[in-house]
Amino acid sequence: MVNSAFTYGGRCGLVCDGADGTEAHPDGSSGGWLSGDGGDGWSSTVTGVAGGNGGASGLLFGTGGVGGVGGSGAAGGTGGNGGLLGGNGGDGGDGGAGVTGAAGTTGESDGDGGAGSAGGAGGDGGRAFALFGHGGAGGDGGAGGSGGVGAVGADAALLSNEDGGPGGAGGAGGNGGAGGAGGTALGLLGYGGNGGNGGAAGAGGAGGYGGTGGASVITLESGALTDSAADGGAGGAGGAAGGAGLGGKGGSSLLASGADGANGDGRAVGTTGGDGGAGGLSGRLPYFDPYTGTVAQLDLDALMKAIAIPTQAATGIQLLDAQGELIGPLNAYLYNPVTGKALFDVGNTFSSSSLNPRVREIIILSTGGQWGSGYELYAHELVAALYGVPADAIDSLASGQAPVGLTGNDLIAAQFVQQLVSTYHVSDDLYDDAVAAFGETGVVDMVNLAGVYLGVSATLNAFQAQGPEPSGAPVPVTPDAPVVPDGGDLGGRLPLLDLDSATPAQLALDAQIKAIAVPTQAVTGIELVSPEGQVIGPLNAYLYNPTIGGALFNVGNSFASSTLSARVREVVILSVGGEWGSSYELYAHEKVAALYGLPQEAIDALAAGEAPVGLTGGELVAAQFVQELVSTHYVSADTYHAAEAAFGQKGVVDLVNLAGVYLGASALLNAFEVPAPSEIPAAVTV
């Protein structure tokens, strides 16, 4: 009753604490006429709206209210003053962080990223009047917002001979907000409040990648291939960093003044965007630059040229352009020389295959024709003709049509590979025909060769690498429903290799695989070795031809060199396995993905071949990129440039190489209907 009689002049009564501020009334109210603490100011959640001021304490006794935090880019509220006879000043509220600038938009007049906004200033601390009262600390300034990323330059039409557009400039980072001043202590024995720290500067936005040029391929009179003069667009400049916020001044006092706040941290200027692809032979991916190459890249470049130059002379296939630069998939291999060398080495092992060269070319054309892979078809149409494959057969296979002009084993090989690549499955009748024609080892060689060239097709199509003729449209993918093995042997259609009758080379590879597989199984719980001591999954098939299988095993181990995080790698693998419905691959990598913390809903969606859920940022981009590449045999400009911005050009190469290797693994597992161990009746594995 007494308090209610004194509720005037902005105070709550005679002895009482002031109410905290609200969005409708941001400032905290003052304490009572005699004593009580001031109410805290409202902390803003609205961009650009300042926090409320803290309320003053009671007139004689009490602590001032704390200032509210500012909304994004806005100032914090001032702390309330303390009582005349006893009490401290309230602390100032922190300034709100600045807002990140908008990303540039491709197709706009400049595509530049927007500037980040400045951080809000910290609020000043409240003053203390009492003999022992301390001034409130100043609030910290808000960090400046980062500048927006520049847009990717516009891509030229592939055969337009026009340059790609320049990438947009990154936006400037916002300035950090100044720290608030510490509150003054007016009493003889009080301490001045510390000044607030200045806000960190906003980082400059990265420049956008240049757009891909539209250069076309030119065949010179000598037969050598070269590009027209169109160039990829220049990368956009990185945005300037914002200025660091100044620290607030410490509050003064007769006894001891408060410390000045520290200045805010500086931030980096935005990175310059990469050059766009040159178009034509190199497509979206710029040619490897030997002047900036590492020793490993230069060594791989020399190794590939030592084989490519005589091969080019013997076959007429252009593996280097007229300027001596490696083209086709070889240019991409140079971006990660560890994985690139392992992939190149696999290609050189197929001379050990039990298949004759004519059948090998039919397999490669059957794969490339389904994917509409221009450079692959250009190269192997030439080689197939050298080995006597009829012209009408070459034309039908290269266009993805049912084979014509083939009979006997040649026809079986073409039908087997076309069915596997287009439906992700091989019928029982066709599988039995292939075993009768080539034997089990021959079918393994056939599937491994098709799997390797699935990876090559993925590389060529993702980067739009070209041959002398425009690529044909890929054959629409019409996969059957995933085939779930109906129990039985862990090898599926392919018996687990009998180690008692194995060759020395097979035993050596078996030991090499187990040296890695056994500890991996112990750590992850993935069954890689059966209870009887036989390797399973794709590893069993590798033993049938240890030369090719050993090289494929080494490729899998090369991805430790990848720029991609372990989580992103698992997203890529699950995206491939989910599109193909590959039982063993999904069984193994669902476990690994969970170990790396991928959300279960994301694992389930990817494994089912559905649009990814539960993923954000680079992980979402990786899933969308791989699903699009595998299901359509193509990657749109928007998806490609999103991956380029997320991972850089080397990272996109790692992404495509990993997807390509697991396309081969999926083909191997599906062709032989290799089950997950959980699909085998318990009596078989005990």
C-alpha positions, 0 to 999 in steps of 0.5 A: 500500500505504501509502495503504490502511493509512490508510483510516479516519476518513473519509479516503481514505489518507495522500496522496490526493484524496477521492471525489465524492459519489453519490446513495447517498452524497451527501457528498464524502469527505475528502482524505488524512491529509497532503494531497489535495483533498476530493471534491465533493458530489453535485448533486441531481436530485431535487426537495426533496433537498439537494446533498451537502456537499464533503469536507474537504481533506487534514489539512495540505494541499489544497482543500476539495470543492465543495458539490453543487447542490440539487434543485428547491427544496432547499439546496446543499451546504456547501463543504469546509474547506481544509488547516491548512498550505495550501489553500482552502475549497471553494465552496458549492453553489447552491440549487435553483430552486423549482417552478412552482405547478400551474395551476388546474383549471376546475370545481374549487372555486376554480380558483386556481393553486398557489403556486410553491415557494421556491428553495433556499438556497445552501450556505456556502463552506468555511473556510480555515485556512492562512496564505494560504488563501482561504475558499470562496464561498457558493452562490447561492440558487435562484430562487423558482418562479412561481405557477400560472396561474388556471383559466378560469372555467366557461362558462355554457350559451349560452342559459341567461341565466346569468353566466360563472364567475369566473376563478381567482386566480393562485398566489403566486410562491415566495420566492428562496433566500438566498445562502450565506455566504462561508467564513472565512479564519483565516490572516493573509494569506487572503481571506474568501469572497464571499457567494452571491447571493440567488435571484430572487423567483418571479413571481405567476401570471396570473389566469384569464380569466372564463368566457363568459356564457350570455346569449341574444339578445332581439328588442325590439318595435322589431326591435332586437336586444339581449342578456339581462342575463347577463355574462361572468365576472370575470377572476381576480386575479393572484398575489402575487410572492414575496420576493427572496432575501437575499444571503449574508454575505461571509466574514471575514478579517484581511486582506480580508473577502469581499463580501456577495452581492447580493439576488435580483431582484424579480418582477412580480405576476401579471396579472389575467385578462381578463373573459369574453365576454358571450354572446349577440350578442358571444359569447365576445368582449367588446364593444369598450370605447370608453372604453379604445379607441385612436384607430385603434379609435375611428376604425374604430368611427366609420367602420363605424357611418357605413355600418352605421346607414343599412344597418340602416335600409334592410335591417332587419339589426341591425348595432348592438345596442339599446345602439349597440354593433357586433355580428357580425364588426364587433365583432371587427374593432375588436380590431385596427383595421389588419386590421379596417379592411382586412377591412371595406374588402373587404366594401365592394368587392363592388358592383364585382362582375360578379354581380347582388345576387341571386346574391351573396346565394345565394353568401353563404347557401351559405357560411354554411349549410355553416358553420352561422353564425348571425349571417351567416344571420340577416343574409343571409336578410333581404337575400336575401328583399329581392332575391327569392330564394325562401323555400324556396331560402333555407331549403335553403341556410341549412340546408346542404342541396341547393338547392331552388327555384333554376334557371339561373345561380342554381342553378349558383352555389349548387352551385358554392359548396356543393361548394367549401366542403364538398369543397374542390374543384369538379368539371370539369363544374361549373366549366365550367358556371360559366364558361359562366354567369358568365365567368372574371371572374364565377367569380373574383368568385364565389370571392372572395365565397365566400372572404371569407364563409368568413372571416366564418363562421370569425370568427362561429363561433370567437367564437360570435357569435349572431343572433336564432335559435340557430345550426344545426349546421354541415354535416360536412366531407367533403373529397375527396382533394386535387387535384394539378394535372396540369401545364400553366399556372401559372394552373391553370384560370384563364389568366394575365392578358394584360398587353398587353390589361389595363385601366389599373386592372389594370396599376396593381394589377399594379405595386402587387403586383410592388413587393412580390412581386419583392423578396419572391421574391428573399428567400424563393425563392417564385415569385410572378412567372413568368419571363415577368413575370406574377404567379401564385398567388392574385395572378393572380386578383386582377387579374381584378377589381382593385377586389376584388383590390386590397382582398384584397391589402391585407388580406394586407399588414395582418398585419404589425400582428398580435400573433402572432409570424412562426412562429405566423403560419406555423403558422396558414397551414400549418394552413389550407392542409394541411386544404384541400390547397392546393398553391400555398399549401403550396409558398409557406409551407413555404419561409417556415416553414422560414426562420423555423425551424419544425421540418421534422417540424411543417411536414410534419405540418401540410402533410399535414393531420395532427395537429401534431408537433414543436410546443409551447406557443403554436405547438401551441395555434395549430395545434390551434385552426386545424385544429379550426376549419377541419375542424369549423367550431367551436372547443371551450371547452378549445381556445378558452380555451387560445388565449386564455391563450396569446395574449390576446383580441386575439391570438385575433382575429388568429389567427382573422382570419389563418385566415379570410383563408387560407381565402379564399386556399385556396378561390381556389387550389383552385377554379382548381386553381393548381399550385405552380411545382414541379408545372409541367413544366420546358419550360413555365417555361423 
